[in-house]
Amino acid sequence: MKTRSIGPVVLCFADQGSGAPVVLVHGFPLDHTMWDAQIDALSVKYHVIAPDLRGFGRSSVTEGLITMDRFADDLADLLDELHVSETITLCGLSMGGYVAFSFWKRHASRLRGLILCDTRSAGDTPEVAAGRLEMAQRVLREGPAPLVDTMMPKLFAQATAQQHPDLVESLRRVMMGTDPRAIAAAARGMAQRPDVTDMLAEIDCPTLVIVGEQDAISTADEMRGIARRIARARFVEIQGSGHMSPMEKPAEFSAAMSEFLGEL
């Protein structure tokens, strides 16, 4: 792991390989290790950068509120710190997808391609936003366990949970180790993120949209709708996978990424 200071925040990140830059953005409330298989697979040909977003993993904790725009600007600042001047392919899963949308909105000139994984373009309904804010307060009082217990049944396909309990447990440990202040700050940021569905038609870079066939959070139909609205999008459905497709089906996921990257 390497570190760079972005203002008052220290970001930790994996930095492996050489070639065209690929940035991998993790979901909530996770860290860069969810991409371990892709880091190994892609760094043979590409310069792979996988940060722990501020507050997560080994990066500095920010209290109060972290918006998706703040995460996106952190990525741009990190690229500056690393002197990455060429355009990047940005890949984000779930909350990482929200960050990718913000990055396109704020730093489109830095993008060579987008990979949107198991995410959504719609904003939260008032009910969902209220639930996030309530959970943020609960996590601050009780720790990550209430959130983890709520999320875990939705993250993996049933077959994954049955056949790979070690994988499920490894992700649970990451989630339980996340600072409650970071969980609350990011939850507040997600609750106020805008609906970007109308923006999809403006995305003009090559885009890969990937979803797990059995994703219970960002459904295949919802992701297919995102792909239809982006002019240069390709849609890939990972069979037998749930929300955590990079971890559940790493070979298939990495192959889809490699094919897309090879055509840029």
Secondary structure, DSSP 4 states (H G I P E B T S, - for coil): -EEEEETTEEEEEEEE--SSEEEEE--TT--GGGGHHHHHHHTTTSEEEEE--TTSTTSPP--S---HHHHHHHHHHHHHHTT--S-EEEEEETHHHHHHHHHHHHHGGGEEEEEEES--SS---HHHHHHHHHHHHHHHHH-SHHHHHHHHHHHS-HHHHHH-HHHHHHHHHHHHTS-HHHHHHHHHHHHTPPP-GGGGGG--S-EEEEEETT-SSS-HHHHHHHHHHSTTEEEEEETT--S-HHHHSHHHHHHHHHHHHHT-
